Structure formats: structure tokens, C-alpha cells
Amino acid sequence: MDILSALVTRLQDRFKAQIGTVLPSLIDRLGDAKDSVREQDQTLLLKIMDQAANPQYVWDRMLGGFKHKNFRTREGTCLCLVATLNASGAHTLTLSKIVPHICNLLGDPNSQIISINAL
């Protein structure tokens, strides 16, 4: 992740072409067993949204994280959404594209995900 972070810093908006390649792995890392890895991953995703592509572009490609088989990944996707809203504001996202995915998580069997959605 450190290497990807350095690439984002170096390439800025030219990194946008690589987002589709790295995003599936980054979504998977949102569900890592280690808290530090999940935090680094979220920081990297926010950096990509800040320096390489606008948040909506990234979130259009991250929606699959809400349906991921790993509950930690679904939880991490929700937490990343909260962090994105806190960092960039709701005006940077088309929330109507994201709300149906959040509504589906209200029926998630994992109580941690439901409590995040209540935020």
C-alpha cells in the first residue's frame, strides 16, 4: 500500500487509469483481519479520491464492496463511505446511487454493519 500511495502522490490524476486495476484488491483489504491494514487501505482510498479521481468516480467502482461476501469488507465499505462524506461532503457524491446498497445492508445478518448504517 505504501508503494501505491507513493504512485498516487507522484502520478496524481494520471493514476486514474490504474484505479480499475487496483480497486478490487483495495476493496478486499477493507476486510483484512488487521485493523492497521484496514486503516491504511481506507487512507489510501481517500487519497485516491483526493488526488487521482473525484470521489464519485471511485465510488461508482466501489459499490460491489457493499455486497462482498466478507462481512468486514461490507463494514469497511460503509466506514469508507462515512470517511468520504466527512472528508469531501455529500455534494461530491450522487447519493441516490449509493442509498439502495445501504438499504440492502439494513437486513445484513452482521449486527456491526447495521449499527454503522444507523449513523
DSSP file (Angstrom, degrees, kcal/mol; ACC not computed):
  #  RESIDUE AA STRUCTURE BP1 BP2  ACC     N-H-->O    O-->H-N    N-H-->O    O-->H-N    TCO  KAPPA ALPHA  PHI   PSI    X-CA   Y-CA   Z-CA
    1    1 A M     >        0   0    0      0, 0.0     4,-2.6     0, 0.0     5,-0.2   0.000 360.0 360.0 360.0 -31.4    0.0    0.0    0.0
    2    2 A D  H  >  +     0   0    0      2,-0.2     4,-2.2     1,-0.2     5,-0.1   0.895 360.0  49.2 -62.8 -38.7    2.9    2.3    0.6
    3    3 A I  H  > S+     0   0    0      2,-0.2     4,-2.3     1,-0.2    -1,-0.2   0.924 111.6  48.2 -67.0 -43.8    4.0    1.8   -3.0
    4    4 A L  H  > S+     0   0    0      1,-0.2     4,-2.6     2,-0.2    -2,-0.2   0.902 110.3  52.4 -62.4 -39.9    0.5    2.6   -4.3
    5    5 A S  H  X S+     0   0    0     -4,-2.6     4,-2.3     1,-0.2    -1,-0.2   0.909 109.4  49.0 -61.5 -42.1    0.3    5.6   -2.1
    6    6 A A  H  X S+     0   0    0     -4,-2.2     4,-2.4     2,-0.2    -1,-0.2   0.887 110.5  51.2 -64.7 -38.5    3.6    6.9   -3.5
    7    7 A L  H  X S+     0   0    0     -4,-2.3     4,-3.4     2,-0.2     5,-0.4   0.914 109.0  50.1 -64.6 -42.2    2.4    6.3   -7.0
    8    8 A V  H  X S+     0   0    0     -4,-2.6     4,-2.4     1,-0.2    -2,-0.2   0.932 112.4  47.8 -60.8 -44.7   -0.8    8.2   -6.3
    9    9 A T  H  < S+     0   0    0     -4,-2.3    -2,-0.2     1,-0.2    -1,-0.2   0.908 118.2  41.3 -61.5 -41.9    1.3   11.1   -5.0
   10   10 A R  H  < S+     0   0    0     -4,-2.4    -2,-0.2    -5,-0.2    -1,-0.2   0.903 124.1  33.9 -74.8 -42.9    3.6   11.0   -7.9
   11   11 A L  H >< S+     0   0    0     -4,-3.4     3,-2.2     1,-0.2    -3,-0.2   0.736  79.3 176.5 -89.2 -23.6    1.1   10.5  -10.7
   12   12 A Q  G >< S+     0   0    0     -4,-2.4     3,-1.7    -5,-0.4     4,-0.2  -0.334  76.0   2.4  53.4-124.8   -1.8   12.5   -9.3
   13   13 A D  G >  S+     0   0    0      1,-0.3     3,-1.1     2,-0.2    -1,-0.3   0.664 125.0  70.3 -69.3 -15.4   -4.7   12.5  -11.9
   14   14 A R  G X  S+     0   0    0     -3,-2.2     3,-0.7     1,-0.2    -1,-0.3   0.674  86.5  68.3 -72.5 -15.7   -2.6   10.2  -14.3
   15   15 A F  G X> S+     0   0    0     -3,-1.7     3,-2.3     1,-0.2     4,-0.6   0.674  75.4  87.8 -72.7 -16.8   -3.2    7.4  -11.7
   16   16 A K  G X4 S+     0   0    0     -3,-1.1     3,-1.0    36,-0.3     4,-0.5   0.824  79.3  60.8 -52.9 -35.5   -6.9    7.5  -12.7
   17   17 A A  G <4 S+     0   0    0     -3,-0.7    -1,-0.3     1,-0.2     4,-0.2   0.730 105.3  49.0 -65.7 -21.1   -6.2    5.0  -15.5
   18   18 A Q  G X> S+     0   0    0     -3,-2.3     4,-1.9    -4,-0.2     3,-0.9   0.529  83.7  91.6 -95.2  -7.9   -5.0    2.5  -12.9
   19   19 A I  H <X S+     0   0    0     -3,-1.0     4,-2.6    -4,-0.6    -1,-0.2   0.903  83.8  53.1 -58.2 -44.9   -7.9    2.7  -10.5
   20   20 A G  H 34 S+     0   0    0     -4,-0.5    -1,-0.3     1,-0.2    -2,-0.1   0.789 110.2  50.2 -61.3 -27.5   -9.9   -0.1  -12.1
   21   21 A T  H <4 S+     0   0    0     -3,-0.9     4,-0.3    -4,-0.2    -1,-0.2   0.890 119.7  32.2 -77.4 -41.7   -6.8   -2.4  -11.8
   22   22 A V  H  X S+     0   0    0     -4,-1.9     4,-2.0     1,-0.1     3,-0.4   0.713  99.5  80.3 -91.8 -21.6   -6.1   -1.7   -8.1
   23   23 A L  H  X S+     0   0    0     -4,-2.6     4,-2.8    -5,-0.3     5,-0.2   0.875  86.6  56.1 -60.7 -42.4   -9.6   -1.1   -6.7
   24   24 A P  H  > S+     0   0    0      0, 0.0     4,-2.0     0, 0.0    -1,-0.2   0.912 111.5  44.8 -57.4 -40.0  -10.7   -4.8   -6.4
   25   25 A S  H  > S+     0   0    0     -3,-0.4     4,-2.0    -4,-0.3    -2,-0.2   0.889 112.5  51.3 -69.2 -38.3   -7.7   -5.5   -4.2
   26   26 A L  H  X S+     0   0    0     -4,-2.0     4,-0.9     2,-0.2    -1,-0.2   0.879 108.5  51.4 -66.9 -36.8   -8.2   -2.4   -2.2
   27   27 A I  H >< S+     0   0    0     -4,-2.8     3,-0.8     1,-0.2     4,-0.3   0.926 109.3  50.9 -64.0 -43.7  -11.9   -3.3   -1.6
   28   28 A D  H >< S+     0   0    0     -4,-2.0     3,-1.7     1,-0.2    -2,-0.2   0.885 105.0  56.9 -59.9 -38.5  -10.7   -6.8   -0.4
   29   29 A R  H >< S+     0   0    0     -4,-2.0     3,-1.8     1,-0.3    -1,-0.2   0.708  88.7  74.4 -69.5 -19.2   -8.3   -5.2    2.0
   30   30 A L  T << S+     0   0    0     -4,-0.9    -1,-0.3    -3,-0.8    -2,-0.2   0.731  99.7  48.1 -61.9 -19.2  -11.1   -3.2    3.6
   31   31 A G  T <  S+     0   0    0     -3,-1.7    -1,-0.3    -4,-0.3    42,-0.2   0.195  82.6 138.0-105.4  15.0  -12.0   -6.6    5.2
   32   32 A D    <   -     0   0    0     -3,-1.8     6,-0.1    40,-0.1    -3,-0.0  -0.214  61.2-124.6 -60.8 151.3   -8.5   -7.5    6.4
   33   33 A A  S    S+     0   0    0      4,-0.1     2,-0.5     5,-0.0    -1,-0.1   0.753  91.4  78.1 -69.0 -24.6   -8.2   -9.1    9.8
   34   34 A K  S  > S-     0   0    0      1,-0.1     4,-1.9     2,-0.0     3,-0.2  -0.753  71.1-148.4 -93.9 129.7   -5.7   -6.4   11.0
   35   35 A D  H  > S+     0   0    0     -2,-0.5     4,-2.6     1,-0.2     5,-0.2   0.885  98.1  56.9 -58.4 -40.6   -7.1   -3.0   12.0
   36   36 A S  H  > S+     0   0    0      1,-0.2     4,-2.4     2,-0.2    -1,-0.2   0.871 106.2  49.1 -63.9 -36.9   -3.9   -1.3   10.8
   37   37 A V  H  > S+     0   0    0     -3,-0.2     4,-2.5     2,-0.2    -1,-0.2   0.919 111.3  49.4 -67.5 -42.9   -4.3   -2.7    7.3
   38   38 A R  H  X S+     0   0    0     -4,-1.9     4,-2.4     1,-0.2    -2,-0.2   0.903 112.5  48.1 -62.5 -40.5   -7.9   -1.6    7.1
   39   39 A E  H  X S+     0   0    0     -4,-2.6     4,-2.3     2,-0.2    -2,-0.2   0.912 112.2  48.2 -67.1 -42.6   -7.0    1.9    8.2
   40   40 A Q  H  X S+     0   0    0     -4,-2.4     4,-2.4     2,-0.2    -2,-0.2   0.904 111.7  51.2 -62.3 -40.5   -4.1    2.1    5.7
   41   41 A D  H  X S+     0   0    0     -4,-2.5     4,-2.6     2,-0.2    -2,-0.2   0.928 110.2  47.7 -63.4 -46.0   -6.4    0.9    3.0
   42   42 A Q  H  X S+     0   0    0     -4,-2.4     4,-2.4     1,-0.2    -1,-0.2   0.904 111.2  51.6 -62.4 -41.1   -9.1    3.5    3.8
   43   43 A T  H  X S+     0   0    0     -4,-2.3     4,-2.0     1,-0.2    -1,-0.2   0.908 110.5  49.0 -61.0 -42.0   -6.5    6.3    3.9
   44   44 A L  H  X S+     0   0    0     -4,-2.4     4,-2.5     2,-0.2    -2,-0.2   0.912 109.7  51.2 -65.3 -42.5   -5.2    5.2    0.5
   45   45 A L  H  X S+     0   0    0     -4,-2.6     4,-2.1     1,-0.2    -2,-0.2   0.916 111.0  48.2 -61.1 -42.6   -8.7    5.2   -0.9
   46   46 A L  H  X S+     0   0    0     -4,-2.4     4,-1.6     1,-0.2    -1,-0.2   0.868 109.9  53.0 -65.2 -35.7   -9.4    8.7    0.4
   47   47 A K  H  X S+     0   0    0     -4,-2.0     4,-3.0     2,-0.2     5,-0.5   0.906 107.5  51.0 -65.3 -41.4   -6.0    9.8   -1.1
   48   48 A I  H  X>S+     0   0    0     -4,-2.5     5,-2.3     1,-0.2     4,-2.1   0.917 110.6  49.3 -60.8 -42.6   -7.0    8.4   -4.5
   49   49 A M  H  <5S+     0   0    0     -4,-2.1    -1,-0.2     1,-0.2    -2,-0.2   0.801 116.8  42.9 -66.7 -28.1  -10.3   10.3   -4.2
   50   50 A D  H  <5S+     0   0    0     -4,-1.6    -2,-0.2    -5,-0.2    -1,-0.2   0.861 130.3  18.4 -84.6 -38.2   -8.4   13.5   -3.3
   51   51 A Q  H  <5S+     0   0    0     -4,-3.0    -3,-0.2    -5,-0.1    -2,-0.2   0.731 129.7  30.9-110.9 -26.8   -5.5   13.3   -5.8
   52   52 A A  T  <5S-     0   0    0     -4,-2.1   -36,-0.3    -5,-0.5     2,-0.3   0.822 120.7  -3.0-107.6 -38.1   -6.3   11.0   -8.6
   53   53 A A  S   <S-     0   0    0     -5,-2.3    -1,-0.4   -38,-0.1    -2,-0.1  -0.983  77.9 -90.4-153.0 157.4  -10.1   11.0   -9.3
   54   54 A N     >  -     0   0    0     -2,-0.3     4,-1.6     1,-0.1     3,-0.5  -0.346  43.0-109.1 -71.0 156.1  -13.2   12.6   -7.9
   55   55 A P  H  > S+     0   0    0      0, 0.0     4,-3.0     0, 0.0     5,-0.2   0.845 116.6  55.9 -55.6 -37.6  -15.0   10.6   -5.1
   56   56 A Q  H  > S+     0   0    0     36,-0.6     4,-2.4     1,-0.2     5,-0.2   0.911 104.4  53.1 -63.8 -41.0  -17.9    9.8   -7.4
   57   57 A Y  H  > S+     0   0    0     -3,-0.5     4,-0.6     1,-0.2    -1,-0.2   0.919 114.3  42.3 -58.3 -44.5  -15.7    8.2  -10.0
   58   58 A V  H >X S+     0   0    0     -4,-1.6     3,-1.1     1,-0.2     4,-0.7   0.924 113.7  50.9 -69.9 -45.4  -14.1    5.9   -7.3
   59   59 A W  H >X S+     0   0    0     -4,-3.0     4,-0.8     1,-0.3     3,-0.6   0.821 100.4  63.0 -66.3 -30.5  -17.5    5.1   -5.6
   60   60 A D  H 3< S+     0   0    0     -4,-2.4    -1,-0.3     1,-0.2    -2,-0.2   0.813 111.2  40.4 -59.7 -27.8  -19.1    4.1   -8.9
   61   61 A R  H << S+     0   0    0     -3,-1.1     3,-0.2    -4,-0.6    -1,-0.2   0.520 111.6  56.9 -96.8  -8.8  -16.4    1.4   -8.9
   62   62 A M  H X< S+     0   0    0     -4,-0.7     3,-2.4    -3,-0.6     4,-0.3   0.470  71.8  99.9-100.5  -3.6  -16.6    0.5   -5.2
   63   63 A L  G >< S+     0   0    0     -4,-0.8     3,-1.5     1,-0.3     4,-0.3   0.779  71.9  68.7 -58.7 -27.2  -20.3   -0.3   -5.0
   64   64 A G  G >  S+     0   0    0      1,-0.3     3,-1.4    -3,-0.2     4,-0.3   0.740  83.7  73.7 -62.3 -22.3  -19.5   -4.0   -5.1
   65   65 A G  G X  S+     0   0    0     -3,-2.4     3,-0.7     1,-0.3    -1,-0.3   0.777  86.8  62.0 -62.8 -26.1  -18.0   -3.7   -1.7
   66   66 A F  G <  S+     0   0    0     -3,-1.5    -1,-0.3    -4,-0.3    -2,-0.2   0.704 110.5  39.3 -71.6 -19.1  -21.5   -3.4   -0.2
   67   67 A K  G <  S+     0   0    0     -3,-1.4    -1,-0.2    -4,-0.3    -2,-0.2   0.267  85.1 137.5-111.9   8.6  -22.3   -6.9   -1.5
   68   68 A H    <   -     0   0    0     -3,-0.7     6,-0.2    -4,-0.3    -3,-0.1  -0.180  60.5-126.9 -58.5 148.2  -18.9   -8.5   -0.7
   69   69 A K  S    S+     0   0    0      4,-0.1     2,-0.5     5,-0.0    -1,-0.1   0.778  92.2  79.6 -68.6 -25.9  -19.0  -12.0    0.8
   70   70 A N  S  > S-     0   0    0      1,-0.2     4,-1.9     2,-0.0     3,-0.4  -0.728  72.4-150.5 -86.4 123.0  -16.8  -10.9    3.7
   71   71 A F  H  > S+     0   0    0     -2,-0.5     4,-2.7     1,-0.2     5,-0.2   0.839  96.6  57.4 -63.9 -31.5  -18.7   -9.0    6.4
   72   72 A R  H  > S+     0   0    0      2,-0.2     4,-3.0     1,-0.2    -1,-0.2   0.855 105.0  51.4 -67.3 -32.7  -15.6   -7.0    7.3
   73   73 A T  H  > S+     0   0    0     -3,-0.4     4,-2.4   -42,-0.2    -2,-0.2   0.916 110.5  47.7 -68.9 -41.8  -15.4   -5.8    3.8
   74   74 A R  H  X S+     0   0    0     -4,-1.9     4,-1.9     2,-0.2    -2,-0.2   0.928 115.0  46.5 -62.1 -43.5  -19.0   -4.7    3.8
   75   75 A E  H  X S+     0   0    0     -4,-2.7     4,-2.4     1,-0.2    -2,-0.2   0.924 112.3  50.1 -63.0 -45.3  -18.4   -3.0    7.1
   76   76 A G  H  X S+     0   0    0     -4,-3.0     4,-2.3     1,-0.2    -2,-0.2   0.843 107.4  54.6 -63.2 -34.5  -15.2   -1.4    5.8
   77   77 A T  H  X S+     0   0    0     -4,-2.4     4,-2.0   -12,-0.3    -1,-0.2   0.913 109.2  47.7 -65.4 -42.0  -17.0   -0.1    2.7
   78   78 A C  H  X S+     0   0    0     -4,-1.9     4,-2.2     2,-0.2    -2,-0.2   0.923 112.4  48.8 -63.4 -44.4  -19.6    1.6    5.0
   79   79 A L  H  X S+     0   0    0     -4,-2.4     4,-2.4     1,-0.2    -2,-0.2   0.878 109.7  52.2 -63.9 -37.2  -16.8    3.1    7.1
   80   80 A C  H  X S+     0   0    0     -4,-2.3     4,-2.5     2,-0.2    -1,-0.2   0.876 107.7  52.5 -66.8 -36.5  -15.1    4.3    4.0
   81   81 A L  H  X S+     0   0    0     -4,-2.0     4,-2.6     2,-0.2    -2,-0.2   0.930 109.5  48.5 -63.2 -44.4  -18.3    5.9    2.8
   82   82 A V  H  X S+     0   0    0     -4,-2.2     4,-2.4     1,-0.2    -2,-0.2   0.923 112.6  48.5 -60.4 -44.2  -18.6    7.7    6.2
   83   83 A A  H  X S+     0   0    0     -4,-2.4     4,-2.4     2,-0.2    -1,-0.2   0.881 110.8  51.2 -64.4 -37.9  -15.0    8.9    5.9
   84   84 A T  H  X>S+     0   0    0     -4,-2.5     4,-3.3     2,-0.2     5,-0.7   0.926 110.9  47.6 -64.2 -44.6  -15.6   10.1    2.3
   85   85 A L  H  X5S+     0   0    0     -4,-2.6     4,-1.3     1,-0.2    -2,-0.2   0.896 113.7  48.0 -63.8 -39.8  -18.6   12.1    3.4
   86   86 A N  H  <5S+     0   0    0     -4,-2.4    -1,-0.2    -5,-0.2    -2,-0.2   0.885 119.7  38.4 -66.6 -38.6  -16.7   13.6    6.3
   87   87 A A  H  <5S+     0   0    0     -4,-2.4    -2,-0.2    -5,-0.2    -3,-0.2   0.884 134.7  16.8 -80.5 -40.4  -13.7   14.5    4.1
   88   88 A S  H  <5S-     0   0    0     -4,-3.3    -3,-0.2    -5,-0.2    -2,-0.2   0.665 100.7-122.8-111.4 -21.2  -15.4   15.6    0.9
   89   89 A G    ><< -     0   0    0     -4,-1.3     3,-1.3    -5,-0.7     4,-0.2   0.012  30.5 -81.8  91.2 157.1  -19.0   16.3    1.8
   90   90 A A  G >  S+     0   0    0      1,-0.3     3,-1.6     2,-0.2     5,-0.3   0.747 119.0  73.1 -67.9 -24.4  -22.2   14.8    0.4
   91   91 A H  G 3  S+     0   0    0      1,-0.3    -1,-0.3    -3,-0.1    -2,-0.1   0.672  88.8  61.9 -67.0 -14.9  -22.2   17.2   -2.6
   92   92 A T  G <  S+     0   0    0     -3,-1.3   -36,-0.6    -7,-0.1     2,-0.3   0.566 102.1  58.9 -86.9  -8.0  -19.3   15.2   -4.1
   93   93 A L  S <  S-     0   0    0     -3,-1.6     2,-1.2    -4,-0.2     3,-0.1  -0.906  77.5-129.9-122.7 148.4  -21.4   12.0   -4.4
   94   94 A T    >>  -     0   0    0     -2,-0.3     3,-1.8     1,-0.2     4,-0.6  -0.794  29.7-172.1 -89.3  92.7  -24.6   11.1   -6.1
   95   95 A L  H >> S+     0   0    0     -2,-1.2     4,-2.8     1,-0.3     3,-0.7   0.739  73.9  72.8 -65.0 -23.9  -26.1    9.5   -3.0
   96   96 A S  H 34 S+     0   0    0      1,-0.3    -1,-0.3     2,-0.2    -2,-0.0   0.759  97.0  52.0 -63.8 -22.0  -29.1    8.2   -4.9
   97   97 A K  H <4 S+     0   0    0     -3,-1.8     4,-0.3     2,-0.1    -1,-0.3   0.760 116.3  39.2 -79.5 -26.0  -26.7    5.6   -6.5
   98   98 A I  H XX S+     0   0    0     -3,-0.7     4,-1.7    -4,-0.6     3,-0.8   0.797  97.7  74.3 -95.7 -33.0  -25.4    4.5   -3.0
   99   99 A V  H 3X S+     0   0    0     -4,-2.8     4,-2.7     1,-0.3     5,-0.2   0.860  91.6  56.1 -56.2 -42.5  -28.6    4.6   -0.9
  100  100 A P  H 3> S+     0   0    0      0, 0.0     4,-1.9     0, 0.0    -1,-0.3   0.885 107.7  50.2 -59.0 -35.3  -30.1    1.4   -2.3
  101  101 A H  H <> S+     0   0    0     -3,-0.8     4,-1.2    -4,-0.3    -2,-0.2   0.890 111.0  48.4 -67.8 -38.9  -26.9   -0.5   -1.4
  102  102 A I  H  X S+     0   0    0     -4,-1.7     4,-0.7     1,-0.2     3,-0.3   0.904 108.9  53.7 -66.7 -41.4  -27.1    0.9    2.1
  103  103 A C  H >< S+     0   0    0     -4,-2.7     3,-1.0     1,-0.2     4,-0.4   0.884 104.6  55.0 -61.4 -38.3  -30.7   -0.1    2.4
  104  104 A N  H >< S+     0   0    0     -4,-1.9     3,-1.1     1,-0.2    -1,-0.2   0.847 102.7  57.6 -62.4 -32.7  -29.8   -3.7    1.4
  105  105 A L  H >< S+     0   0    0     -4,-1.2     3,-2.1    -3,-0.3    -1,-0.2   0.670  85.2  79.0 -73.5 -15.9  -27.3   -3.8    4.3
  106  106 A L  T << S+     0   0    0     -3,-1.0    -1,-0.2    -4,-0.7    -2,-0.2   0.784  96.2  47.7 -61.8 -24.2  -30.1   -3.0    6.8
  107  107 A G  T <  S+     0   0    0     -3,-1.1    -1,-0.3    -4,-0.4    -2,-0.2   0.265  83.6 132.0 -96.5  10.7  -31.0   -6.7    6.5
  108  108 A D    <   -     0   0    0     -3,-2.1     6,-0.2     1,-0.1    -3,-0.1  -0.399  59.3-136.8 -65.3 135.9  -27.4   -7.8    6.9
  109  109 A P  S    S+     0   0    0      0, 0.0     2,-0.7     0, 0.0    -1,-0.1   0.658  84.1  87.8 -69.3 -13.8  -27.1  -10.6    9.5
  110  110 A N    >>  -     0   0    0      1,-0.2     4,-1.3     2,-0.0     3,-0.7  -0.776  68.1-154.9 -90.1 118.7  -24.0   -9.0   11.0
  111  111 A S  H 3> S+     0   0    0     -2,-0.7     4,-2.1     1,-0.2     5,-0.2   0.761  88.4  65.5 -66.0 -26.1  -25.0   -6.5   13.6
  112  112 A Q  H 3> S+     0   0    0      1,-0.2     4,-1.5     2,-0.2    -1,-0.2   0.895 102.1  48.5 -63.2 -38.9  -21.8   -4.4   13.2
  113  113 A I  H <> S+     0   0    0     -3,-0.7     4,-2.0     1,-0.2    -1,-0.2   0.896 109.3  52.3 -68.7 -39.6  -22.9   -3.4    9.7
  114  114 A I  H  X S+     0   0    0     -4,-1.3     4,-1.2     1,-0.2    -1,-0.2   0.898 107.7  51.6 -64.3 -40.1  -26.4   -2.5   10.8
  115  115 A S  H  < S+     0   0    0     -4,-2.1     4,-0.4     1,-0.2    -1,-0.2   0.838 108.3  51.8 -68.4 -31.1  -25.0   -0.2   13.6
  116  116 A I  H >< S+     0   0    0     -4,-1.5     3,-1.5     1,-0.2    -1,-0.2   0.908 106.9  53.1 -67.7 -41.6  -22.8    1.6   11.1
  117  117 A N  H 3< S+     0   0    0     -4,-2.0    -1,-0.2     1,-0.3    -2,-0.2   0.761  97.9  65.4 -66.8 -23.2  -25.7    2.2    8.8
  118  118 A A  T 3<        0   0    0     -4,-1.2    -1,-0.3     1,-0.3    -2,-0.2   0.708 360.0 360.0 -70.8 -18.2  -27.6    3.7   11.6
  119  119 A L    <         0   0    0     -3,-1.5    -1,-0.3    -4,-0.4    -2,-0.2   0.513 360.0 360.0 -66.0 360.0  -25.0    6.5   11.6
